[in-house]
Amino acid sequence: MRAFGTGHPDQAAIVSGLFTEPADYRTHGLDERIEIARLYDGREFLYRLVRQLAE
């Protein structure tokens, strides 16, 4: 994997932070939506993840 075309090898991980039930997965569709509670849960998860990685 390359870091955005810089030519330097790098490791990357993609974490969305949006956790939903498979039946409720509607991102990038005609009826794209997510529950408000799931949005706030994802925000809190990503906040804690970044805080831990920054230590």
Backbone bond lengths (Angstrom), bond angles and torsions (degrees), N, CA, C in turn:
res aa  C-N    CA-C-N  psi(-1)  N-CA   C-N-CA  omega(-1)  CA-C   N-CA-C  phi
1 M - - - 1.446 - - 1.522 108.33 -
2 R 1.263 116.73 140.23 1.466 122.07 177.55 1.519 109.38 -109.43
3 A 1.324 115.64 149.41 1.464 120.64 -179.00 1.522 110.00 -86.38
4 F 1.285 116.80 88.70 1.465 123.83 173.66 1.525 113.18 51.91
5 G 1.314 116.56 45.82 1.450 120.19 174.22 1.518 115.37 74.91
6 T 1.333 118.17 14.20 1.461 120.10 -179.59 1.509 111.80 -81.62
7 G 1.338 117.42 -14.95 1.448 120.90 -178.43 1.518 113.44 86.63
8 H 1.323 117.60 -1.10 1.459 121.53 179.76 1.521 109.86 -98.99
9 P 1.353 116.70 129.04 1.465 118.21 176.46 1.523 110.24 -62.43
10 D 1.288 116.23 140.61 1.453 120.07 -177.87 1.523 108.41 -153.88
11 Q 1.304 115.78 157.69 1.451 120.04 174.72 1.522 108.12 -104.56
12 A 1.297 115.44 143.67 1.463 119.51 179.59 1.522 109.27 -141.83
13 A 1.300 115.32 150.33 1.463 121.46 175.07 1.520 107.84 -134.32
14 I 1.298 115.76 142.56 1.458 120.39 178.10 1.524 107.95 -110.17
15 V 1.312 116.03 121.37 1.460 122.37 179.05 1.518 107.16 -126.86
16 S 1.320 116.59 118.48 1.463 118.56 -177.31 1.520 112.63 -81.49
17 G 1.328 117.42 -36.53 1.457 119.67 -176.53 1.514 113.72 80.57
18 L 1.322 117.39 -1.58 1.465 121.14 178.20 1.521 108.21 -103.01
19 F 1.321 115.14 107.89 1.454 120.61 -177.05 1.523 108.89 -108.36
20 T 1.321 116.37 117.69 1.462 121.40 -179.02 1.525 109.40 -134.02
21 E 1.295 114.74 165.12 1.461 120.76 173.72 1.532 108.11 -73.81
22 P 1.331 117.70 146.01 1.473 119.42 179.82 1.530 113.37 -54.06
23 A 1.315 117.76 -35.62 1.469 120.37 -179.97 1.525 112.27 -70.22
24 D 1.334 117.33 -21.25 1.464 121.80 -178.92 1.522 112.96 -97.87
25 Y 1.325 117.82 6.97 1.461 121.17 -177.32 1.523 109.54 -75.23
26 R 1.332 116.00 107.74 1.464 120.57 -177.38 1.525 112.56 -132.28
27 T 1.298 118.14 22.20 1.459 118.78 179.67 1.525 109.74 -73.93
28 H 1.284 116.06 144.29 1.460 125.55 178.98 1.525 112.32 60.04
29 G 1.307 116.58 36.38 1.458 120.84 176.50 1.516 109.99 -123.11
30 L 1.310 116.14 -177.94 1.458 119.95 179.62 1.523 111.99 -66.86
31 D 1.329 116.68 -28.54 1.466 120.40 179.04 1.536 110.36 -114.71
32 E 1.318 115.61 50.25 1.465 121.74 -176.04 1.527 110.79 -61.44
33 R 1.334 115.15 124.59 1.456 119.41 178.77 1.530 109.38 -166.07
34 I 1.330 114.59 162.78 1.456 122.17 175.46 1.523 107.15 -147.56
35 E 1.325 116.38 147.88 1.453 120.03 178.89 1.528 109.69 -65.83
36 I 1.326 116.75 142.16 1.464 121.67 179.80 1.524 110.81 -57.40
37 A 1.328 117.36 -42.77 1.468 120.71 180.00 1.523 110.87 -60.31
38 R 1.326 117.62 -39.74 1.471 121.21 178.52 1.527 110.92 -66.56
39 L 1.318 117.08 -35.23 1.457 121.09 177.90 1.524 110.82 -63.53
40 Y 1.330 116.76 -46.03 1.460 120.64 178.68 1.526 111.63 -68.36
41 D 1.330 117.50 -36.59 1.468 120.29 175.46 1.525 110.54 -61.50
42 G 1.319 116.55 -42.84 1.460 120.95 178.80 1.511 112.29 -64.91
43 R 1.323 116.57 -38.81 1.466 120.41 177.62 1.523 110.54 -62.56
44 E 1.311 116.71 -44.68 1.467 121.20 179.48 1.529 111.06 -64.63
45 F 1.328 116.62 -42.04 1.461 120.80 178.27 1.522 111.04 -60.22
46 L 1.332 117.25 -48.78 1.461 120.52 -178.96 1.522 111.74 -66.18
47 Y 1.323 117.89 -36.28 1.460 121.62 176.84 1.525 110.22 -60.43
48 R 1.333 116.24 -47.95 1.469 119.89 -179.76 1.520 111.69 -66.42
49 L 1.326 117.00 -38.16 1.461 120.93 178.72 1.522 111.04 -61.94
50 V 1.312 116.63 -47.69 1.471 120.51 -179.41 1.520 110.80 -64.80
51 R 1.327 117.43 -39.59 1.470 120.48 177.69 1.529 111.00 -60.24
52 Q 1.332 117.07 -43.90 1.461 120.30 179.84 1.520 111.60 -67.37
53 L 1.309 117.42 -40.46 1.462 120.31 179.91 1.521 111.92 -68.96
54 A 1.317 116.81 -26.77 1.468 120.79 -178.31 1.528 112.40 -80.79
55 E 1.330 117.73 -15.01 1.471 119.97 -178.84 1.503 111.71 -70.17
